[in-house]
Amino acid sequence: MSEEESKKAQQENSKEEGFGQISRRDFTLASMAILGAGARLGYGQSQTGVQTQNYYQPKLKGTLPPLPVTPEQAQSLFPVDKAPRIPTMDRPLVVLCSCPGWQVAGKRYPAVPISIEAQAQELADSVKAGAVAIHVHPRDPNTGNAMISGALLKEVLDRTFDKVGDCVTFSHTWYPKGNGVLDYITETKDLLEWGQGNKYCQGSVVLPFQSSGKAEVEKGLKFLEANDVKPLIEFYDTSAQTHFKEFFDDGVISSKPWNIIVNLGKHDATAIHQDPGSYLNAIANLDIVKKTFPDSIYGWRTGGRNWLPIAVMGIMMGVDSVQCGIEDAYWRWPHRDELIPKASESVKWIVEIANILGRRVVTDPNEARKICGIKLTSKLA
């Protein structure tokens, strides 16, 4: 390597990332020059030798004299107050509570409420803790089993509305027809009739599908949109993005903003059980979704051991809504074996973390509906 090539290589190696064409060496020399100017003038003296300020003298005397750094020098070194805002988290945040979920209750998971009253009270406590939206898989109060039942869902939601007055319902209104095909119409129709509008199903989750179920999903999407039930499009992995994109491109899902939910760590979703891959997966997933489906509302649902750190990552990356609760989470932390005590407690954690990070948490259901593009068609008592 020639002397010129060697010098060029040394200059390249000395460059500090983020400083453009300023090398470490140049930055250091500039800093020394700024501070050295003060030293050349003499400690506490002007060029004429006249004392200009009476600086504090420490009790101990060091080998070298103290060197003052003036405000002008500090500003020249790093004008930190001039740094521009970073707008990533400058968006209101909708917190969704998912409770009681599918998990087995009783001794295995005491946090799961079973009676109708206990289910409604935990949902009400979650709303009071800051969750403006709820996602409910109701429990049979006699057996404790999760039930796919629109009638039971209505009963739990009625008790909840009695306690909180208003909230946004992100419901599960599909019913399995067999062979992986889901019916999105029949139970939704019941809930719309009972609510004289979309009170019980302001939004409805639409799951990933195989080619055999595409026609049924298309019918369901058209029905939901025609009846002001916002489709909540669930992305469990990249294949779901590919399949649903056809519906977006063909105008089957037309009412904007589109609500797209990124799922991580829960059943059948992208894995987040290894670090740092968990965080890289989260970053990559959201980046791909936002570039493929721009100008949408981005939801964030996490589960498994790493649900809390990945939920916090979503908040930091500016997602519009984040789910917490006990549907897909069991342990409180990824590295310790402590159970989540209550769904409403996890809501408190998320709200507190969001507040610390400066995210404004939405507590007004009307504002949450406006953000998500939901029109309430029922009259709430």
TORKOL-4160 file (C-alpha; in steps of 0.2 Angstrom, whole numbers, padded with zeros to 4 digits, m for minus):
381
<pt num="1" X="0000" Y="0000" Z="0000"/>
<pt num="2" X="0007" Y="0017" Z="m0005"/>
<pt num="3" X="0010" Y="0031" Z="0008"/>
<pt num="4" X="m0005" Y="0041" Z="0000"/>
<pt num="5" X="m0017" Y="0025" Z="0001"/>
<pt num="6" X="m0011" Y="0022" Z="0019"/>
<pt num="7" X="m0015" Y="0040" Z="0024"/>
<pt num="8" X="m0032" Y="0039" Z="0016"/>
<pt num="9" X="m0036" Y="0022" Z="0025"/>
<pt num="10" X="m0031" Y="0030" Z="0042"/>
<pt num="11" X="m0043" Y="0045" Z="0039"/>
<pt num="12" X="m0057" Y="0033" Z="0034"/>
<pt num="13" X="m0055" Y="0023" Z="0050"/>
<pt num="14" X="m0054" Y="0038" Z="0061"/>
<pt num="15" X="m0071" Y="0044" Z="0055"/>
<pt num="16" X="m0085" Y="0044" Z="0069"/>
<pt num="17" X="m0102" Y="0038" Z="0063"/>
<pt num="18" X="m0114" Y="0052" Z="0063"/>
<pt num="19" X="m0101" Y="0066" Z="0061"/>
<pt num="20" X="m0101" Y="0065" Z="0041"/>
<pt num="21" X="m0084" Y="0070" Z="0035"/>
<pt num="22" X="m0077" Y="0075" Z="0052"/>
<pt num="23" X="m0065" Y="0063" Z="0058"/>
<pt num="24" X="m0062" Y="0058" Z="0077"/>
<pt num="25" X="m0045" Y="0067" Z="0075"/>
<pt num="26" X="m0052" Y="0083" Z="0068"/>
<pt num="27" X="m0066" Y="0084" Z="0081"/>
<pt num="28" X="m0053" Y="0081" Z="0095"/>
<pt num="29" X="m0041" Y="0094" Z="0088"/>
<pt num="30" X="m0056" Y="0107" Z="0086"/>
<pt num="31" X="m0061" Y="0104" Z="0104"/>
<pt num="32" X="m0043" Y="0106" Z="0110"/>
<pt num="33" X="m0042" Y="0122" Z="0101"/>
<pt num="34" X="m0057" Y="0129" Z="0108"/>
<pt num="35" X="m0052" Y="0124" Z="0126"/>
<pt num="36" X="m0034" Y="0129" Z="0123"/>
<pt num="37" X="m0039" Y="0146" Z="0119"/>
<pt num="38" X="m0044" Y="0149" Z="0136"/>
<pt num="39" X="m0029" Y="0141" Z="0143"/>
<pt num="40" X="m0018" Y="0152" Z="0133"/>
<pt num="41" X="m0026" Y="0167" Z="0140"/>
<pt num="42" X="m0022" Y="0162" Z="0158"/>
<pt num="43" X="m0033" Y="0155" Z="0171"/>
<pt num="44" X="m0046" Y="0169" Z="0176"/>
<pt num="45" X="m0036" Y="0182" Z="0166"/>
<pt num="46" X="m0038" Y="0192" Z="0150"/>
<pt num="47" X="m0024" Y="0195" Z="0138"/>
<pt num="48" X="m0019" Y="0210" Z="0147"/>
<pt num="49" X="m0017" Y="0201" Z="0163"/>
<pt num="50" X="m0032" Y="0209" Z="0172"/>
<pt num="51" X="m0042" Y="0198" Z="0183"/>
<pt num="52" X="m0060" Y="0197" Z="0175"/>
<pt num="53" X="m0069" Y="0185" Z="0186"/>
<pt num="54" X="m0066" Y="0178" Z="0204"/>
<pt num="55" X="m0067" Y="0159" Z="0201"/>
<pt num="56" X="m0070" Y="0147" Z="0215"/>
<pt num="57" X="m0054" Y="0139" Z="0221"/>
<pt num="58" X="m0056" Y="0121" Z="0227"/>
<pt num="59" X="m0048" Y="0116" Z="0244"/>
<pt num="60" X="m0036" Y="0104" Z="0236"/>
<pt num="61" X="m0024" Y="0111" Z="0223"/>
<pt num="62" X="m0021" Y="0100" Z="0208"/>
<pt num="63" X="m0005" Y="0099" Z="0198"/>
<pt num="64" X="m0013" Y="0109" Z="0184"/>
<pt num="65" X="m0023" Y="0125" Z="0187"/>
<pt num="66" X="m0042" Y="0124" Z="0184"/>
<pt num="67" X="m0048" Y="0128" Z="0167"/>
<pt num="68" X="m0064" Y="0137" Z="0165"/>
<pt num="69" X="m0076" Y="0132" Z="0151"/>
<pt num="70" X="m0086" Y="0147" Z="0146"/>
<pt num="71" X="m0104" Y="0146" Z="0140"/>
<pt num="72" X="m0098" Y="0151" Z="0122"/>
<pt num="73" X="m0085" Y="0137" Z="0122"/>
<pt num="74" X="m0098" Y="0124" Z="0128"/>
<pt num="75" X="m0110" Y="0129" Z="0115"/>
<pt num="76" X="m0097" Y="0128" Z="0102"/>
<pt num="77" X="m0092" Y="0110" Z="0108"/>
<pt num="78" X="m0110" Y="0103" Z="0108"/>
<pt num="79" X="m0125" Y="0114" Z="0106"/>
<pt num="80" X="m0137" Y="0101" Z="0113"/>
<pt num="81" X="m0151" Y="0113" Z="0115"/>
<pt num="82" X="m0151" Y="0116" Z="0096"/>
<pt num="83" X="m0155" Y="0098" Z="0092"/>
<pt num="84" X="m0171" Y="0096" Z="0082"/>
<pt num="85" X="m0186" Y="0086" Z="0089"/>
<pt num="86" X="m0188" Y="0068" Z="0084"/>
<pt num="87" X="m0206" Y="0065" Z="0080"/>
<pt num="88" X="m0208" Y="0046" Z="0081"/>
<pt num="89" X="m0217" Y="0046" Z="0098"/>
<pt num="90" X="m0227" Y="0062" Z="0094"/>
<pt num="91" X="m0243" Y="0052" Z="0092"/>
<pt num="92" X="m0257" Y="0049" Z="0104"/>
<pt num="93" X="m0257" Y="0031" Z="0110"/>
<pt num="94" X="m0273" Y="0019" Z="0111"/>
<pt num="95" X="m0271" Y="0006" Z="0125"/>
<pt num="96" X="m0281" Y="m0010" Z="0122"/>
<pt num="97" X="m0284" Y="m0022" Z="0136"/>
<pt num="98" X="m0286" Y="m0040" Z="0131"/>
<pt num="99" X="m0295" Y="m0050" Z="0145"/>
<pt num="100" X="m0299" Y="m0063" Z="0150"/>
<pt num="101" X="m0292" Y="m0072" Z="0135"/>
<pt num="102" X="m0290" Y="m0091" Z="0131"/>
<pt num="103" X="m0279" Y="m0096" Z="0145"/>
<pt num="104" X="m0283" Y="m0109" Z="0158"/>
<pt num="105" X="m0289" Y="m0101" Z="0174"/>
<pt num="106" X="m0289" Y="m0107" Z="0192"/>
<pt num="107" X="m0273" Y="m0112" Z="0201"/>
<pt num="108" X="m0264" Y="m0112" Z="0184"/>
<pt num="109" X="m0268" Y="m0093" Z="0181"/>
<pt num="110" X="m0277" Y="m0085" Z="0196"/>
<pt num="111" X="m0277" Y="m0068" Z="0186"/>
<pt num="112" X="m0291" Y="m0075" Z="0174"/>
<pt num="113" X="m0308" Y="m0069" Z="0180"/>
<pt num="114" X="m0322" Y="m0082" Z="0179"/>
<pt num="115" X="m0339" Y="m0075" Z="0185"/>
<pt num="116" X="m0348" Y="m0063" Z="0174"/>
<pt num="117" X="m0346" Y="m0049" Z="0187"/>
<pt num="118" X="m0328" Y="m0053" Z="0189"/>
<pt num="119" X="m0325" Y="m0052" Z="0171"/>
<pt num="120" X="m0334" Y="m0035" Z="0169"/>
<pt num="121" X="m0325" Y="m0028" Z="0185"/>
<pt num="122" X="m0308" Y="m0032" Z="0178"/>
<pt num="123" X="m0312" Y="m0024" Z="0162"/>
<pt num="124" X="m0319" Y="m0009" Z="0170"/>
<pt num="125" X="m0303" Y="m0008" Z="0181"/>
<pt num="126" X="m0293" Y="m0009" Z="0165"/>
<pt num="127" X="m0303" Y="0005" Z="0158"/>
<pt num="128" X="m0300" Y="0016" Z="0173"/>
<pt num="129" X="m0282" Y="0012" Z="0173"/>
<pt num="130" X="m0280" Y="0019" Z="0155"/>
<pt num="131" X="m0286" Y="0006" Z="0142"/>
<pt num="132" X="m0299" Y="0015" Z="0131"/>
<pt num="133" X="m0302" Y="m0001" Z="0121"/>
<pt num="134" X="m0306" Y="m0019" Z="0126"/>
<pt num="135" X="m0304" Y="m0036" Z="0118"/>
<pt num="136" X="m0315" Y="m0049" Z="0126"/>
<pt num="137" X="m0316" Y="m0068" Z="0125"/>
<pt num="138" X="m0329" Y="m0072" Z="0138"/>
<pt num="139" X="m0329" Y="m0086" Z="0151"/>
<pt num="140" X="m0343" Y="m0098" Z="0155"/>
<pt num="141" X="m0345" Y="m0094" Z="0173"/>
<pt num="142" X="m0350" Y="m0112" Z="0178"/>
<pt num="143" X="m0335" Y="m0121" Z="0170"/>
<pt num="144" X="m0322" Y="m0107" Z="0168"/>
<pt num="145" X="m0319" Y="m0111" Z="0150"/>
<pt num="146" X="m0317" Y="m0098" Z="0137"/>
<pt num="147" X="m0332" Y="m0098" Z="0125"/>
<pt num="148" X="m0335" Y="m0093" Z="0107"/>
<pt num="149" X="m0352" Y="m0085" Z="0111"/>
<pt num="150" X="m0359" Y="m0069" Z="0105"/>
<pt num="151" X="m0373" Y="m0070" Z="0118"/>
<pt num="152" X="m0361" Y="m0072" Z="0132"/>
<pt num="153" X="m0350" Y="m0058" Z="0125"/>
<pt num="154" X="m0365" Y="m0046" Z="0125"/>
<pt num="155" X="m0368" Y="m0051" Z="0144"/>
<pt num="156" X="m0350" Y="m0047" Z="0149"/>
<pt num="157" X="m0350" Y="m0031" Z="0139"/>
<pt num="158" X="m0367" Y="m0025" Z="0146"/>
<pt num="159" X="m0360" Y="m0026" Z="0163"/>
<pt num="160" X="m0344" Y="m0017" Z="0158"/>
<pt num="161" X="m0353" Y="m0003" Z="0150"/>
<pt num="162" X="m0364" Y="m0001" Z="0166"/>
<pt num="163" X="m0348" Y="0002" Z="0175"/>
<pt num="164" X="m0338" Y="0013" Z="0163"/>
<pt num="165" X="m0352" Y="0021" Z="0152"/>
<pt num="166" X="m0342" Y="0020" Z="0136"/>
<pt num="167" X="m0326" Y="0012" Z="0128"/>
<pt num="168" X="m0321" Y="0005" Z="0112"/>
<pt num="169" X="m0325" Y="m0013" Z="0108"/>
<pt num="170" X="m0312" Y="m0023" Z="0098"/>
<pt num="171" X="m0321" Y="m0039" Z="0097"/>
<pt num="172" X="m0319" Y="m0057" Z="0091"/>
<pt num="173" X="m0335" Y="m0060" Z="0081"/>
<pt num="174" X="m0329" Y="m0075" Z="0070"/>
<pt num="175" X="m0336" Y="m0092" Z="0071"/>
<pt num="176" X="m0327" Y="m0108" Z="0065"/>
<pt num="177" X="m0335" Y="m0117" Z="0051"/>
<pt num="178" X="m0322" Y="m0131" Z="0050"/>
<pt num="179" X="m0307" Y="m0134" Z="0039"/>
<pt num="180" X="m0299" Y="m0118" Z="0044"/>
<pt num="181" X="m0314" Y="m0108" Z="0037"/>
<pt num="182" X="m0321" Y="m0094" Z="0048"/>
<pt num="183" X="m0338" Y="m0086" Z="0047"/>
<pt num="184" X="m0337" Y="m0067" Z="0050"/>
<pt num="185" X="m0355" Y="m0063" Z="0047"/>
<pt num="186" X="m0367" Y="m0073" Z="0058"/>
<pt num="187" X="m0362" Y="m0068" Z="0075"/>
<pt num="188" X="m0358" Y="m0051" Z="0070"/>
<pt num="189" X="m0376" Y="m0049" Z="0063"/>
<pt num="190" X="m0382" Y="m0055" Z="0080"/>
<pt num="191" X="m0372" Y="m0042" Z="0090"/>
<pt num="192" X="m0377" Y="m0028" Z="0078"/>
<pt num="193" X="m0395" Y="m0032" Z="0081"/>
<pt num="194" X="m0393" Y="m0033" Z="0100"/>
<pt num="195" X="m0384" Y="m0017" Z="0101"/>
<pt num="196" X="m0395" Y="m0008" Z="0088"/>
<pt num="197" X="m0379" Y="m0004" Z="0080"/>
<pt num="198" X="m0360" Y="m0008" Z="0083"/>
<pt num="199" X="m0359" Y="m0005" Z="0102"/>
<pt num="200" X="m0353" Y="m0023" Z="0105"/>
<pt num="201" X="m0342" Y="m0024" Z="0089"/>
<pt num="202" X="m0335" Y="m0007" Z="0084"/>
<pt num="203" X="m0320" Y="m0016" Z="0078"/>
<pt num="204" X="m0318" Y="m0035" Z="0073"/>
<pt num="205" X="m0302" Y="m0045" Z="0071"/>
<pt num="206" X="m0299" Y="m0053" Z="0055"/>
<pt num="207" X="m0287" Y="m0067" Z="0055"/>
<pt num="208" X="m0274" Y="m0074" Z="0043"/>
<pt num="209" X="m0281" Y="m0086" Z="0031"/>
<pt num="210" X="m0276" Y="m0100" Z="0019"/>
<pt num="211" X="m0282" Y="m0100" Z="0001"/>
<pt num="212" X="m0296" Y="m0111" Z="0004"/>
<pt num="213" X="m0304" Y="m0098" Z="0016"/>
<pt num="214" X="m0301" Y="m0083" Z="0005"/>
<pt num="215" X="m0319" Y="m0082" Z="m0002"/>
<pt num="216" X="m0327" Y="m0082" Z="0016"/>
<pt num="217" X="m0315" Y="m0069" Z="0022"/>
<pt num="218" X="m0319" Y="m0058" Z="0007"/>
<pt num="219" X="m0338" Y="m0059" Z="0011"/>
<pt num="220" X="m0335" Y="m0056" Z="0029"/>
<pt num="221" X="m0324" Y="m0040" Z="0025"/>
<pt num="222" X="m0338" Y="m0033" Z="0014"/>
<pt num="223" X="m0351" Y="m0036" Z="0027"/>
<pt num="224" X="m0341" Y="m0028" Z="0041"/>
<pt num="225" X="m0337" Y="m0013" Z="0031"/>
<pt num="226" X="m0355" Y="m0011" Z="0025"/>
<pt num="227" X="m0361" Y="m0011" Z="0044"/>
<pt num="228" X="m0348" Y="0001" Z="0051"/>
<pt num="229" X="m0338" Y="m0013" Z="0060"/>
<pt num="230" X="m0320" Y="m0008" Z="0057"/>
<pt num="231" X="m0310" Y="m0023" Z="0051"/>
<pt num="232" X="m0294" Y="m0026" Z="0062"/>
<pt num="233" X="m0282" Y="m0035" Z="0050"/>
<pt num="234" X="m0271" Y="m0046" Z="0060"/>
<pt num="235" X="m0254" Y="m0049" Z="0053"/>
<pt num="236" X="m0246" Y="m0064" Z="0062"/>
<pt num="237" X="m0232" Y="m0066" Z="0049"/>
<pt num="238" X="m0226" Y="m0060" Z="0032"/>
<pt num="239" X="m0238" Y="m0072" Z="0023"/>
<pt num="240" X="m0253" Y="m0063" Z="0030"/>
<pt num="241" X="m0247" Y="m0047" Z="0023"/>
<pt num="242" X="m0245" Y="m0055" Z="0006"/>
<pt num="243" X="m0263" Y="m0062" Z="0007"/>
<pt num="244" X="m0272" Y="m0047" Z="0013"/>
<pt num="245" X="m0263" Y="m0035" Z="0001"/>
<pt num="246" X="m0274" Y="m0042" Z="m0013"/>
<pt num="247" X="m0289" Y="m0036" Z="m0003"/>
<pt num="248" X="m0282" Y="m0019" Z="m0001"/>
<pt num="249" X="m0277" Y="m0018" Z="m0019"/>
<pt num="250" X="m0294" Y="m0024" Z="m0026"/>
<pt num="251" X="m0303" Y="m0012" Z="m0015"/>
<pt num="252" X="m0312" Y="m0025" Z="m0004"/>
<pt num="253" X="m0305" Y="m0016" Z="0011"/>
<pt num="254" X="m0309" Y="0002" Z="0007"/>
<pt num="255" X="m0313" Y="0012" Z="0022"/>
<pt num="256" X="m0298" Y="0021" Z="0028"/>
<pt num="257" X="m0288" Y="0022" Z="0039"/>
<pt num="258" X="m0284" Y="0004" Z="0037"/>
<pt num="259" X="m0281" Y="m0004" Z="0054"/>
<pt num="260" X="m0267" Y="m0016" Z="0054"/>
<pt num="261" X="m0262" Y="m0026" Z="0069"/>
<pt num="262" X="m0244" Y="m0033" Z="0070"/>
<pt num="263" X="m0243" Y="m0048" Z="0081"/>
<pt num="264" X="m0227" Y="m0054" Z="0090"/>
<pt num="265" X="m0224" Y="m0068" Z="0102"/>
<pt num="266" X="m0242" Y="m0075" Z="0103"/>
<pt num="267" X="m0249" Y="m0091" Z="0095"/>
<pt num="268" X="m0244" Y="m0093" Z="0077"/>
<pt num="269" X="m0236" Y="m0076" Z="0076"/>
<pt num="270" X="m0218" Y="m0070" Z="0073"/>
<pt num="271" X="m0206" Y="m0077" Z="0087"/>
<pt num="272" X="m0199" Y="m0066" Z="0100"/>
<pt num="273" X="m0191" Y="m0078" Z="0112"/>
<pt num="274" X="m0173" Y="m0075" Z="0108"/>
<pt num="275" X="m0163" Y="m0059" Z="0111"/>
<pt num="276" X="m0157" Y="m0048" Z="0102"/>
<pt num="277" X="m0167" Y="m0057" Z="0088"/>
<pt num="278" X="m0183" Y="m0052" Z="0097"/>
<pt num="279" X="m0180" Y="m0034" Z="0095"/>
<pt num="280" X="m0173" Y="m0035" Z="0077"/>
<pt num="281" X="m0189" Y="m0045" Z="0073"/>
<pt num="282" X="m0200" Y="m0031" Z="0080"/>
<pt num="283" X="m0191" Y="m0017" Z="0071"/>
<pt num="284" X="m0191" Y="m0027" Z="0054"/>
<pt num="285" X="m0209" Y="m0032" Z="0055"/>
<pt num="286" X="m0215" Y="m0014" Z="0059"/>
<pt num="287" X="m0204" Y="m0007" Z="0045"/>
<pt num="288" X="m0210" Y="m0019" Z="0032"/>
<pt num="289" X="m0228" Y="m0016" Z="0037"/>
<pt num="290" X="m0227" Y="0003" Z="0036"/>
<pt num="291" X="m0218" Y="0003" Z="0019"/>
<pt num="292" X="m0231" Y="m0010" Z="0012"/>
<pt num="293" X="m0246" Y="m0002" Z="0019"/>
<pt num="294" X="m0242" Y="0017" Z="0022"/>
<pt num="295" X="m0254" Y="0029" Z="0031"/>
<pt num="296" X="m0262" Y="0016" Z="0041"/>
<pt num="297" X="m0266" Y="0014" Z="0059"/>
<pt num="298" X="m0253" Y="0002" Z="0066"/>
<pt num="299" X="m0258" Y="m0009" Z="0081"/>
<pt num="300" X="m0246" Y="m0019" Z="0091"/>
<pt num="301" X="m0250" Y="m0036" Z="0100"/>
<pt num="302" X="m0237" Y="m0045" Z="0110"/>
<pt num="303" X="m0237" Y="m0061" Z="0119"/>
<pt num="304" X="m0226" Y="m0074" Z="0127"/>
<pt num="305" X="m0211" Y="m0071" Z="0139"/>
<pt num="306" X="m0205" Y="m0055" Z="0130"/>
<pt num="307" X="m0222" Y="m0047" Z="0129"/>
<pt num="308" X="m0217" Y="m0032" Z="0140"/>
<pt num="309" X="m0201" Y="m0027" Z="0132"/>
<pt num="310" X="m0208" Y="m0029" Z="0114"/>
<pt num="311" X="m0223" Y="m0019" Z="0119"/>
<pt num="312" X="m0212" Y="m0005" Z="0125"/>
<pt num="313" X="m0202" Y="m0006" Z="0109"/>
<pt num="314" X="m0219" Y="m0003" Z="0100"/>
<pt num="315" X="m0222" Y="0012" Z="0110"/>
<pt num="316" X="m0205" Y="0019" Z="0106"/>
<pt num="317" X="m0207" Y="0016" Z="0088"/>
<pt num="318" X="m0223" Y="0026" Z="0087"/>
<pt num="319" X="m0237" Y="0013" Z="0085"/>
<pt num="320" X="m0254" Y="0019" Z="0086"/>
<pt num="321" X="m0261" Y="0006" Z="0098"/>
<pt num="322" X="m0254" Y="m0007" Z="0110"/>
<pt num="323" X="m0262" Y="m0022" Z="0118"/>
<pt num="324" X="m0259" Y="m0028" Z="0135"/>
<pt num="325" X="m0268" Y="m0039" Z="0147"/>
<pt num="326" X="m0268" Y="m0058" Z="0150"/>
<pt num="327" X="m0274" Y="m0066" Z="0134"/>
<pt num="328" X="m0257" Y="m0070" Z="0127"/>
<pt num="329" X="m0246" Y="m0066" Z="0142"/>
<pt num="330" X="m0243" Y="m0076" Z="0158"/>
<pt num="331" X="m0226" Y="m0071" Z="0165"/>
<pt num="332" X="m0224" Y="m0053" Z="0171"/>
<pt num="333" X="m0205" Y="m0052" Z="0165"/>
<pt num="334" X="m0195" Y="m0062" Z="0153"/>
<pt num="335" X="m0181" Y="m0066" Z="0165"/>
<pt num="336" X="m0192" Y="m0070" Z="0181"/>
<pt num="337" X="m0205" Y="m0082" Z="0186"/>
<pt num="338" X="m0218" Y="m0070" Z="0193"/>
<pt num="339" X="m0236" Y="m0071" Z="0186"/>
<pt num="340" X="m0246" Y="m0055" Z="0180"/>
<pt num="341" X="m0257" Y="m0052" Z="0195"/>
<pt num="342" X="m0271" Y="m0044" Z="0185"/>
<pt num="343" X="m0275" Y="m0038" Z="0168"/>
<pt num="344" X="m0278" Y="m0021" Z="0174"/>
<pt num="345" X="m0260" Y="m0021" Z="0182"/>
<pt num="346" X="m0252" Y="m0023" Z="0165"/>
<pt num="347" X="m0263" Y="m0009" Z="0159"/>
<pt num="348" X="m0255" Y="0002" Z="0173"/>
<pt num="349" X="m0238" Y="m0003" Z="0168"/>
<pt num="350" X="m0240" Y="0001" Z="0150"/>
<pt num="351" X="m0249" Y="0018" Z="0154"/>
<pt num="352" X="m0235" Y="0023" Z="0166"/>
<pt num="353" X="m0221" Y="0018" Z="0154"/>
<pt num="354" X="m0230" Y="0027" Z="0139"/>
<pt num="355" X="m0231" Y="0043" Z="0151"/>
<pt num="356" X="m0213" Y="0042" Z="0155"/>
<pt num="357" X="m0208" Y="0041" Z="0137"/>
<pt num="358" X="m0219" Y="0056" Z="0133"/>
<pt num="359" X="m0233" Y="0047" Z="0124"/>
<pt num="360" X="m0250" Y="0054" Z="0127"/>
<pt num="361" X="m0262" Y="0040" Z="0131"/>
<pt num="362" X="m0279" Y="0042" Z="0124"/>
<pt num="363" X="m0293" Y="0041" Z="0137"/>
<pt num="364" X="m0308" Y="0048" Z="0127"/>
<pt num="365" X="m0317" Y="0034" Z="0118"/>
<pt num="366" X="m0323" Y="0047" Z="0105"/>
<pt num="367" X="m0305" Y="0052" Z="0101"/>
<pt num="368" X="m0300" Y="0034" Z="0100"/>
<pt num="369" X="m0313" Y="0030" Z="0088"/>
<pt num="370" X="m0308" Y="0045" Z="0077"/>
<pt num="371" X="m0290" Y="0039" Z="0077"/>
<pt num="372" X="m0295" Y="0022" Z="0071"/>
<pt num="373" X="m0308" Y="0028" Z="0059"/>
<pt num="374" X="m0323" Y="0020" Z="0068"/>
<pt num="375" X="m0341" Y="0027" Z="0068"/>
<pt num="376" X="m0351" Y="0023" Z="0083"/>
<pt num="377" X="m0369" Y="0018" Z="0077"/>
<pt num="378" X="m0377" Y="0013" Z="0093"/>
<pt num="379" X="m0384" Y="0025" Z="0106"/>
<pt num="380" X="m0375" Y="0022" Z="0123"/>
<pt num="381" X="m0387" Y="0023" Z="0138"/>
